[in-house]
Amino acid sequence: MFWKSWVQVGLTSAALSLSVIPAHAAIVAYNFTVTPDSGPLAGNTYFGSFSFSDETLTGVGEEFLPESAITAINFNFVGENYTLADALSAGVQFQEGEFLGLEYVTDAVFAFAPGLTELESASFSYDLPSGAGFGDVSYTLVPEPSVLLGSIVLGVTGLAKRLKK
């Protein structure tokens, strides 16, 4: 019985140590969905992702990570795939450590604008030969692999405890 308790404590400690987010720089990744609500593309949905290094973030005040902090952008829009190489301007906006969205402007085809004070006000605009329009952008944080591993270990430990009872 004593041995089982130490094994459980060890597994739990290992899982928690794997799930702690490090205090130093990390690559942060988001998936996003664009839903135009005006213009010829209204009602369509487009998907993409981007990642950036949070190395210089302080979590204080208004912060803007420049294009050099972005490690990747991938966005499929109207049959074309756009990447960081297509950016005329790109960056990531924060206020008091809160993510406000991506700024991503290309060759006048489309643009992402971060929210001014909240993520929910982030927007998307486009200007195509068939017409122009606006839309909403929703972002989903992609969990770090260590957080996923920690969650899996905790889940398996809990399941094993239940099965033994």
One Martini backbone bead per residue (centre of mass of N, CA, C, O) as a GRO file, in nm:
protein
  165
    1MET     BB    1   0.059   0.062  -0.022
    2PHE     BB    2   0.297   0.257   0.011
    3TRP     BB    3   0.403   0.225  -0.282
    4LYS     BB    4   0.152   0.333  -0.434
    5SER     BB    5   0.166   0.622  -0.323
    6TRP     BB    6   0.445   0.693  -0.446
    7VAL     BB    7   0.365   0.645  -0.739
    8GLN     BB    8   0.139   0.855  -0.749
    9VAL     BB    9   0.312   1.097  -0.671
   10GLY     BB   10   0.512   1.071  -0.904
   11LEU     BB   11   0.311   1.094  -1.140
   12THR     BB   12   0.188   1.364  -1.059
   13SER     BB   13   0.449   1.529  -1.058
   14ALA     BB   14   0.523   1.478  -1.351
   15ALA     BB   15   0.269   1.596  -1.476
   16LEU     BB   16   0.293   1.883  -1.354
   17SER     BB   17   0.576   1.950  -1.469
   18LEU     BB   18   0.479   1.925  -1.772
   19SER     BB   19   0.233   2.151  -1.746
   20VAL     BB   20   0.421   2.373  -1.704
   21ILE     BB   21   0.481   2.688  -1.794
   22PRO     BB   22   0.728   2.852  -1.901
   23ALA     BB   23   0.893   3.166  -1.836
   24HIS     BB   24   1.007   3.149  -2.099
   25ALA     BB   25   1.034   3.126  -2.409
   26ALA     BB   26   0.781   3.081  -2.669
   27ILE     BB   27   0.585   2.911  -2.892
   28VAL     BB   28   0.295   3.051  -3.027
   29ALA     BB   29  -0.030   2.915  -3.123
   30TYR     BB   30  -0.277   2.978  -3.385
   31ASN     BB   31  -0.601   2.948  -3.480
   32PHE     BB   32  -0.820   3.051  -3.757
   33THR     BB   33  -1.136   3.222  -3.836
   34VAL     BB   34  -1.305   3.336  -4.129
   35THR     BB   35  -1.612   3.553  -4.152
   36PRO     BB   36  -1.780   3.686  -4.383
   37ASP     BB   37  -2.055   3.956  -4.369
   38SER     BB   38  -1.963   4.090  -4.647
   39GLY     BB   39  -2.011   4.071  -4.958
   40PRO     BB   40  -1.933   3.811  -5.184
   41LEU     BB   41  -1.824   3.626  -4.914
   42ALA     BB   42  -2.064   3.587  -4.763
   43GLY     BB   43  -2.066   3.284  -4.557
   44ASN     BB   44  -1.791   3.215  -4.561
   45THR     BB   45  -1.495   3.004  -4.487
   46TYR     BB   46  -1.171   3.056  -4.328
   47PHE     BB   47  -0.835   2.922  -4.280
   48GLY     BB   48  -0.573   2.930  -4.015
   49SER     BB   49  -0.227   3.016  -3.910
   50PHE     BB   50  -0.005   3.100  -3.626
   51SER     BB   51   0.325   3.212  -3.508
   52PHE     BB   52   0.518   3.301  -3.202
   53SER     BB   53   0.736   3.486  -3.009
   54ASP     BB   54   0.733   3.570  -2.644
   55GLU     BB   55   1.011   3.690  -2.540
   56THR     BB   56   0.926   4.024  -2.514
   57LEU     BB   57   0.709   3.991  -2.318
   58THR     BB   58   0.556   4.154  -2.017
   59GLY     BB   59   0.232   4.228  -1.959
   60VAL     BB   60   0.260   4.549  -2.009
   61GLY     BB   61   0.049   4.704  -2.162
   62GLU     BB   62   0.122   4.795  -2.476
   63GLU     BB   63   0.184   4.540  -2.733
   64PHE     BB   64   0.414   4.483  -3.020
   65LEU     BB   65   0.478   4.234  -3.239
   66PRO     BB   66   0.675   4.189  -3.483
   67GLU     BB   67   0.747   4.019  -3.764
   68SER     BB   68   1.011   3.888  -3.635
   69ALA     BB   69   0.826   3.712  -3.422
   70ILE     BB   70   0.718   3.563  -3.656
   71THR     BB   71   0.718   3.218  -3.773
   72ALA     BB   72   0.409   3.191  -3.890
   73ILE     BB   73   0.191   3.185  -4.189
   74ASN     BB   74  -0.142   3.045  -4.269
   75PHE     BB   75  -0.361   3.113  -4.560
   76ASN     BB   76  -0.673   3.028  -4.704
   77PHE     BB   77  -0.777   3.233  -4.991
   78VAL     BB   78  -0.946   3.186  -5.261
   79GLY     BB   79  -0.726   2.940  -5.340
   80GLU     BB   80  -0.499   3.077  -5.170
   81ASN     BB   81  -0.172   3.071  -5.032
   82TYR     BB   82  -0.065   3.233  -4.737
   83THR     BB   83   0.224   3.396  -4.601
   84LEU     BB   84   0.474   3.570  -4.460
   85ALA     BB   85   0.596   3.649  -4.745
   86ASP     BB   86   0.319   3.827  -4.816
   87ALA     BB   87   0.388   4.053  -4.629
   88LEU     BB   88   0.372   4.399  -4.563
   89SER     BB   89   0.237   4.344  -4.276
   90ALA     BB   90   0.323   4.238  -3.930
   91GLY     BB   91   0.157   4.135  -3.615
   92VAL     BB   92   0.117   4.143  -3.248
   93GLN     BB   93  -0.141   4.212  -3.013
   94PHE     BB   94  -0.133   4.372  -2.679
   95GLN     BB   95  -0.305   4.392  -2.345
   96GLU     BB   96  -0.200   4.318  -2.050
   97GLY     BB   97  -0.134   4.019  -2.191
   98GLU     BB   98  -0.362   4.035  -2.402
   99PHE     BB   99  -0.487   3.904  -2.676
  100LEU     BB  100  -0.592   4.089  -2.992
  101GLY     BB  101  -0.419   4.000  -3.247
  102LEU     BB  102  -0.372   4.014  -3.592
  103GLU     BB  103  -0.143   4.160  -3.816
  104TYR     BB  104  -0.231   4.137  -4.177
  105VAL     BB  105  -0.080   4.249  -4.478
  106THR     BB  106  -0.134   4.266  -4.814
  107ASP     BB  107  -0.176   4.320  -5.164
  108ALA     BB  108  -0.489   4.435  -5.119
  109VAL     BB  109  -0.674   4.178  -5.061
  110PHE     BB  110  -0.604   4.169  -4.740
  111ALA     BB  111  -0.694   4.211  -4.375
  112PHE     BB  112  -0.577   4.220  -4.045
  113ALA     BB  113  -0.725   4.321  -3.726
  114PRO     BB  114  -0.695   4.407  -3.427
  115GLY     BB  115  -0.804   4.473  -3.138
  116LEU     BB  116  -0.825   4.743  -2.930
  117THR     BB  117  -0.939   4.592  -2.632
  118GLU     BB  118  -1.044   4.321  -2.781
  119LEU     BB  119  -1.068   4.025  -2.947
  120GLU     BB  120  -1.371   4.049  -3.056
  121SER     BB  121  -1.272   4.311  -3.250
  122ALA     BB  122  -1.155   4.158  -3.454
  123SER     BB  123  -1.060   4.182  -3.811
  124PHE     BB  124  -1.174   4.165  -4.161
  125SER     BB  125  -1.053   4.239  -4.497
  126TYR     BB  126  -1.158   4.291  -4.849
  127ASP     BB  127  -1.028   4.325  -5.208
  128LEU     BB  128  -1.192   4.248  -5.495
  129PRO     BB  129  -1.305   4.251  -5.813
  130SER     BB  130  -1.602   4.153  -5.698
  131GLY     BB  131  -1.534   4.286  -5.412
  132ALA     BB  132  -1.608   4.403  -5.087
  133GLY     BB  133  -1.526   4.330  -4.728
  134PHE     BB  134  -1.625   4.192  -4.411
  135GLY     BB  135  -1.513   4.043  -4.086
  136ASP     BB  136  -1.452   3.776  -3.878
  137VAL     BB  137  -1.232   3.674  -3.606
  138SER     BB  138  -1.119   3.359  -3.478
  139TYR     BB  139  -0.943   3.230  -3.194
  140THR     BB  140  -0.712   2.945  -3.126
  141LEU     BB  141  -0.535   2.798  -2.897
  142VAL     BB  142  -0.246   2.607  -2.906
  143PRO     BB  143  -0.132   2.368  -2.732
  144GLU     BB  144   0.115   2.257  -2.565
  145PRO     BB  145   0.267   1.955  -2.553
  146SER     BB  146   0.314   1.949  -2.239
  147VAL     BB  147   0.017   1.984  -2.164
  148LEU     BB  148  -0.090   1.733  -2.303
  149LEU     BB  149   0.086   1.528  -2.156
  150GLY     BB  150  -0.006   1.597  -1.870
  151SER     BB  151  -0.307   1.529  -1.919
  152ILE     BB  152  -0.267   1.234  -1.996
  153VAL     BB  153  -0.131   1.136  -1.738
  154LEU     BB  154  -0.361   1.215  -1.547
  155GLY     BB  155  -0.581   1.046  -1.683
  156VAL     BB  156  -0.445   0.768  -1.653
  157THR     BB  157  -0.417   0.774  -1.347
  158GLY     BB  158  -0.720   0.801  -1.285
  159LEU     BB  159  -0.809   0.544  -1.432
  160ALA     BB  160  -0.636   0.345  -1.271
  161LYS     BB  161  -0.770   0.404  -0.998
  162ARG     BB  162  -1.058   0.316  -1.079
  163LEU     BB  163  -0.992   0.020  -1.172
  164LYS     BB  164  -0.879  -0.076  -0.883
  165LYS     BB  165  -1.163  -0.039  -0.724
   0.00000   0.00000   0.00000
